[in-house]
Amino acid sequence: MSAAAEEHGHPPTHDESAQKQPRGRGSTIADVVFRDPEPVDDEARAIRVDVARLLLRAPTLPLELPMFGFRLVDVALDKGGVDLLLGWESPVARLRVEAARKPEALVELGKGPARPKVVSTSIVETHAAAARIRAGMAKLAERVEGAVTQEVWERAFARAKDHLKLPVGVPVGFYRQIIAGVGRPEGIIRVGFRCNQDCGICWQDRDWGRFGAEQTLRWIEDFGAAGVRSLIISGGEPTLDPDLERYIRRAHEVGISQVTLETNAIQFHKAGYVERIRDAGIHAAFVSLHSGDPEVSDAITRAPGTHARTVKGVLALLAGGVDVKFNAVMTQEGLDHLAGLPDFIHSTFGAYRAHVLGLMLSYPAESYDPSLAPTIIPEPTQLRAVLRETIARAVALGVPLNGLDSPCGAQLCAFDADPRFASPRPIPEVVDFRNIYLPACDTCAVKRACFGLRDTDVKLYGEACVAPLGASPRLA
Ligand code: SF4
């Protein structure tokens, strides 16, 4: 995964040092003028027209198809095939076109000889009005199956792949932004969304396109010009980008003194890689490690065997003298083992204690796949018990904990607003992805210091999300 990129739900806002530091004010945040690229919509549209032309000889989109009784409204492309969107003003059905699984099936069209079928089709009705055009859609499906040759399909599918590389429909703020809620100018740049893990907790689609290295470098320069001195390079998994060293070096060239890499560390087990990235100038690595238990970790990352590789990569980073901070997302599926994580860190990496900066505990962001929420969002009562135990183990072992009271952390009552890990000061600014307070919060002594709840939590667990706290000498 891009390790931390996954848990830093959008907007990604982790605060690695807020704990025990006075909170700043939102007004200190730099005003960055980003030189954003031109929208890719025209390029993407041209590709869709190309595909329509190849499959249906359609010269433009939308296209009237009077012989079938509807219109080809648009074309949708994904890594598995092509959807022809059919309807009138807007689509009411999709004709799915994919490579035929059994090419031995024969098709005949017109007077030509029968030949193996290259593509197969299926119709998905998305509106009740589609019933009116079933016969026409069946005819069109037959026409497509009969007309598309191997060569045509390969060309169309190649164009579909071109389309997938474009960042169509992905907000530009996902690629570069100032981190909200931390009270100091800190930037984050995402080089793309490709990853060698596939965490269910991730808020990103692994297939989102990217803008490319030159644009990434331009944004880094923009951060530097605005006076940002701390930058996080993230993804996806940024170590999969062959230009990573260039990004790090460019950051330093434009005056950014602290460059942190968000990573799952898998690539760092490769010989020489630590040295290359270290010498380019990273300040620290922020490594996702959601559990000390390999099975639990691999289940969370949905990438079997990668826990072991992350551990190897972290050991290589530490041996190479790179500071490492861990990030664990408190997911429901990992909750039973969370309290064991400080012990795992202590026993596995304790020999490099001077370079272990600590463990950040992050709350899950809204997943790209919302259906996963029940396996991801921690049940509040269990979370409170587990956090007490986790904090106790971390304190006992001397593993520094961070981030619990940051925008990426939990509501303060999830850890009793423990004054060792919660600032008593009012939040520096509201963050829009967690500004829900329940009626019970009005009686809570730490409300002004709490960023609040996330929408998904409240939908899943309602009132159980909160346990209002009484006045405390340190947190009133
Ligand atoms: S009761 Fe409400 S205001 Fe208090 S810590 Fe919990 S979520 Fe925050």
Boltz pocket constraint, residues with backbone or C-beta under 6 A from the ligand:
constraints:
  - pocket:
      binder: B
      contacts: [[A, 411], [A, 412], [A, 413], [A, 414], [A, 436], [A, 437], [A, 438], [A, 440], [A, 441], [A, 444], [A, 445], [A, 446], [A, 447], [A, 448], [A, 450], [A, 451], [A, 452], [A, 453], [A, 465], [A, 466], [A, 467], [A, 468], [A, 469]]
      max_distance: 6.0
